[in-house]
Amino acid sequence: MTITTSPARHRSLGDHTWQDQAVCNPTEYNPVDPETFFPGPEEADKIATAKSLCAQCPVRRACLDAALEAGDIHGIRGGLTEEEREALHTNLANRLDHSRVNDTLAGRDIHLTKGERRAVVLAGYRQGVTVERLASLLKITEEHALKLYRETRRAIRHRQIADEATRTTSAMDGSVALGRHDFGTAA
C-alpha cells in the first residue's frame, strides 16, 4: 500500500484546466516539441530532457494523477516514464493519499481510489460527519452511506475486542503486551 502525506492541490473530477499551466504545453513563448514526451526506449537524451521539463512543472502531480486515473500508459507523464508508472498503475487501487482524503472531507470533488474511499468513511465516522454529508461526498445513496458507517462501527468494535483479548491472553501468560498507546511521546 502506498501512503502519501505531501500537501498538494488535487484536481477535481473532470478538471483539465491544469493543462494550461503545464510546462509541456507549447505556446508562442514556450516552443516545446510534444514529441519530446514520447521518446523511444533508447532515446536517453529525449527522456532526460522531458524529465527535466517535468521537474520544473507546477502541475506535475496533477499530470501524474490524470495519467494514472485515465490508465494512460504512453509517454512521460508527471515526470515518470511508462516503465516507472507501471507499478503505480498496478497498485493504484490501493493508493492512500491522506491529502486527497482531507480534500474530499473538505468538500472537493476528487477521484478517489478504493483505499482512499475507505479512509474517507473511517475519518467521516470518527469526525461525526453525517450520513447525508458522507453520501454527498462519495456520491452514493444515504442508505449505502449508512451501511458503510455500520460496517466501520463493527470493524472498530471487533478491533477493540481483539485488542482486549490479546491483552488478556498476555496477562494470563505473565507477559506484558505493549500497544502504541503504552508509550509516551519522545522528548
C-alpha positions as CSV (number, residue, x, y, z in Angstrom):
1,M,0.0,0.0,0.0
2,T,1.4,3.4,-0.9
3,I,0.7,6.2,1.6
4,T,1.4,9.8,0.6
5,T,1.1,12.7,3.0
6,S,2.6,15.6,1.0
7,P,0.4,18.6,0.6
8,A,-0.9,19.1,-2.8
9,R,-3.7,20.7,-4.8
10,H,-5.6,17.9,-6.3
11,R,-7.6,18.3,-9.5
12,S,-11.3,17.9,-9.3
13,L,-13.2,15.3,-11.3
14,G,-13.3,16.4,-15.0
15,D,-10.9,19.3,-14.3
16,H,-8.5,19.8,-17.2
17,T,-7.6,23.5,-16.5
18,W,-4.3,22.3,-15.0
19,Q,-3.1,21.6,-18.6
20,D,-2.9,25.3,-19.4
21,Q,-0.2,25.6,-16.7
22,A,1.8,22.6,-17.8
23,V,5.4,23.2,-18.9
24,C,4.9,20.8,-21.8
25,N,2.1,22.9,-23.2
26,P,3.6,24.6,-26.3
27,T,2.9,28.3,-26.6
28,E,4.3,31.2,-28.6
29,Y,6.8,31.9,-25.8
30,N,7.4,28.3,-24.9
31,P,8.0,26.3,-28.1
32,V,8.1,22.8,-26.6
33,D,8.1,19.9,-29.0
34,P,5.4,17.5,-27.7
35,E,7.3,14.6,-29.3
36,T,9.9,15.1,-26.5
37,F,7.5,13.4,-24.1
38,F,7.1,10.3,-26.3
39,P,10.7,9.1,-26.7
40,G,11.7,5.6,-27.8
41,P,13.2,3.3,-25.2
42,E,16.7,4.0,-26.4
43,E,16.4,7.8,-26.6
44,A,18.1,8.7,-23.3
45,D,18.6,12.4,-24.3
46,K,14.9,12.9,-25.0
47,I,14.0,11.1,-21.7
48,A,16.4,13.3,-19.8
49,T,15.0,16.5,-21.5
50,A,11.4,15.5,-20.8
51,K,12.1,14.7,-17.2
52,S,14.0,18.0,-16.8
53,L,11.0,19.9,-18.1
54,C,8.6,17.9,-15.8
55,A,10.8,18.7,-12.8
56,Q,10.0,22.4,-13.3
57,C,6.3,21.9,-13.9
58,P,3.9,23.4,-11.4
59,V,1.2,20.8,-12.2
60,R,3.4,17.7,-12.3
61,R,1.3,16.0,-9.6
62,A,-2.0,16.7,-11.4
63,C,-0.4,15.3,-14.6
64,L,0.7,12.1,-12.9
65,D,-2.7,11.7,-11.3
66,A,-4.5,12.2,-14.6
67,A,-2.3,9.7,-16.3
68,L,-2.8,7.1,-13.6
69,E,-6.6,7.6,-13.3
70,A,-7.1,7.5,-17.1
71,G,-4.9,4.4,-17.5
72,D,-2.5,6.4,-19.8
73,I,0.5,4.2,-20.3
74,H,2.2,6.1,-23.1
75,G,4.9,8.7,-22.9
76,I,6.4,10.6,-20.0
77,R,3.7,12.0,-17.7
78,G,4.2,13.6,-14.3
79,G,7.9,13.2,-14.7
80,L,7.8,9.4,-14.9
81,T,8.4,7.1,-17.9
82,E,6.0,4.4,-18.9
83,E,8.1,1.8,-17.1
84,E,8.3,3.9,-13.9
85,R,4.5,4.4,-13.9
86,E,3.7,0.7,-14.4
87,A,3.9,-0.2,-10.7
88,L,1.8,2.8,-9.9
89,H,-0.8,1.7,-12.4
90,T,-0.8,-1.8,-10.8
91,N,-1.2,-0.5,-7.3
92,L,-3.4,2.5,-7.9
93,A,-6.5,0.9,-6.2
94,N,-4.5,0.6,-3.0
95,R,-3.1,4.2,-3.0
96,L,-3.9,6.0,0.2
97,D,-3.1,9.7,0.0
98,H,-4.2,11.5,3.1
99,S,-4.2,14.9,1.5
100,R,-6.8,13.6,-1.1
101,V,-8.9,12.2,1.8
102,N,-8.7,15.5,3.6
103,D,-9.6,17.4,0.5
104,T,-12.6,15.2,-0.1
105,L,-13.8,15.7,3.5
106,A,-13.4,19.5,2.9
107,G,-15.9,19.2,0.0
108,R,-13.6,18.9,-3.0
109,D,-14.8,16.6,-5.7
110,I,-11.8,14.3,-6.2
111,H,-11.4,10.9,-7.9
112,L,-10.6,8.5,-5.0
113,T,-9.1,5.1,-5.0
114,K,-10.8,2.2,-3.0
115,G,-8.3,2.8,-0.2
116,E,-9.0,6.5,-0.1
117,R,-12.8,5.9,-0.1
118,R,-12.4,3.6,2.9
119,A,-10.3,6.2,4.6
120,V,-13.0,8.9,3.9
121,V,-15.6,6.7,5.5
122,L,-13.4,6.0,8.6
123,A,-12.4,9.6,9.0
124,G,-16.0,10.8,8.5
125,Y,-17.2,8.3,11.1
126,R,-14.6,9.4,13.6
127,Q,-15.3,13.1,12.9
128,G,-19.0,12.8,13.2
129,V,-19.8,13.6,9.5
130,T,-23.5,13.0,9.0
131,V,-24.7,10.1,6.8
132,E,-26.2,12.7,4.4
133,R,-22.9,14.5,4.1
134,L,-20.9,11.3,3.5
135,A,-23.4,10.2,0.8
136,S,-22.9,13.6,-0.9
137,L,-19.1,13.4,-0.6
138,L,-18.9,9.9,-2.0
139,K,-21.8,10.3,-4.5
140,I,-23.7,7.4,-3.1
141,T,-27.1,6.9,-1.6
142,E,-27.8,7.7,2.0
143,E,-28.7,4.0,2.6
144,H,-25.3,3.0,1.3
145,A,-23.5,5.6,3.4
146,L,-25.4,4.3,6.5
147,K,-24.3,0.8,5.6
148,L,-20.7,1.9,5.3
149,Y,-20.9,3.6,8.7
150,R,-22.4,0.4,10.3
151,E,-19.5,-1.7,8.8
152,T,-17.0,0.8,10.1
153,R,-18.5,0.8,13.6
154,R,-18.5,-3.0,13.5
155,A,-14.9,-3.2,12.4
156,I,-13.8,-0.7,15.1
157,R,-15.6,-2.7,17.7
158,H,-14.1,-6.0,16.5
159,R,-10.6,-4.5,16.5
160,Q,-11.2,-3.3,20.1
161,I,-12.4,-6.7,21.2
162,A,-9.4,-8.4,19.5
163,D,-7.0,-5.9,21.3
164,E,-8.6,-6.7,24.6
165,A,-8.4,-10.4,24.0
166,T,-4.7,-10.1,23.2
167,R,-4.1,-8.1,26.4
168,T,-6.0,-10.6,28.5
169,T,-4.1,-13.6,27.0
170,S,-0.8,-11.8,27.5
171,A,-1.7,-11.1,31.1
172,M,-2.5,-14.7,31.7
173,D,0.8,-15.8,30.3
174,G,2.6,-13.3,32.5
175,S,4.0,-11.4,29.6
176,V,3.1,-7.8,29.0
177,A,1.9,-6.8,25.6
178,L,2.5,-3.2,24.9
179,G,0.4,-1.3,22.4
180,R,1.1,2.0,20.7
181,H,-0.8,3.9,23.5
182,D,1.5,2.5,26.2
183,F,4.4,4.6,25.0
184,G,5.0,8.3,25.9
185,T,6.0,10.9,23.5
186,A,9.6,11.5,22.6
187,A,11.3,14.3,24.4
